[in-house]
């Protein structure tokens, strides 16, 4: 059956579904900046342990997963042609459980002596995230003619489920509810499925359609769009088996790194041959993201052959974070202005602001410069330890997410203003 | 797949014309931009006419419904037509920022529309319309003028 979904008037999810996740993501980013700044200034001395885990989860769940869930609610109809019914209520429930669960989890990390908090984190986060995954996978599994993107989204969501399951195991171990005999192995797999599976596979599958759609580029090679996401998912499953059987995983890491590098290279190549002459911030975010993915994967690849210092490994992690954030920002600066305009004009507001009036490309360009500066300071500080560098990087993280939050709130303000003060044409 | 390949080619041609017009605007050459935008608008509207007057009715006759996918596509055509009108105004008044702003919306709107047609509607047309009727439809579409 033909699906009437997509951005057709009747089926597009209300803008609040997407924006609630995007605003939350930016707020967690701002909180991260404040936390790091306070930490560098020695104000958060009460947080002596679990600091890296708190930072990683604020970023991975608070920022990245929030953005990705919001984007998925919006993009499933467009890219995969599936529609989630009653999206407002469902998104609100997911959002509530997710945010409460995450706050409890972060608090539990900071106060490791309270087992009940770990249990509550498992309950809220698990329920919220699995409910979201269920809503999406249920629809995705019903598609008869899969596109490379819809298939990739399935693998991404399956990876997310596995990462969450492993996360639950770890939280229950922290809380003392289970023994956690496989903690080390599960920790490695938790990160692999979350980063290479959930995050990367979603970016890869979405890119197969949006890169071509936003910039009019040549298509990705058929072999890549057809088999890349499947190959990565299979490699992750093989890694799971290898780790539990105490086998070497180097070959899998090598293959994963190569696949991601080839993908990033092809994307840069496609962007170079795009037909649209515009070179706005979003194009630069894509280029930067793909460049950083290559750097990160190159270091991961080298790490399997030679001994690499901790600083260089950290460079790989920062590059990977930079990759994820860059692509998310590239998407947000296209999605938010478009949706604001689209919803308003579909509601009949003839004076609906155009995309540039909602978030002007110059504002996105400023964010790009802030983002690049943030990454550069973070990287330089790795090799030249300095108090000023640490302080500056924390400050730039705060500015980066603060700027994004301002831009999102500005878009919401424009949206509400148009609804309240301009004339609507009924049709 | 004669319907798919013919219509898909037209989409790509419109993309090229759109990109050329956008380049002229970015270069600040509004005389060229006007010419190129007109080419884009004409080609796009001719393509819509082919669909609305020839392909969609054939599909609707065979599928027995005019309230399914074709209704959604017609609605989206209206949205694009509205935007074409506004963009023409921006070219005329040499307003680069307004043009580029609308070009962004137009591109996303058109691309997601094309994607739905290419991935679903055209494939259904190729599958459901008998070969001889498909050939006839194609011949008629080739002669459509604005």
Interface residues (C-beta under 8 A of the other chain):
Chain A: X2 X3 X4 X6 X7 X8 X9 X78 X81 X145 X147 X209 X212 X213 X214 X216 X275 X276 X277 X278 X334 X337 X338 X341 X342 X345 X346 X354 X355 X356 X357 X361
Chain B: X15 X16 X18 X19 X22 X23 X26 X68 X69 X72 X75 X76 X79 X82 X97 X98 X100 X101 X102 X104 X105 X107 X108 X109 X111 X112 X115 X116 X119 X120 X121 X123 X124
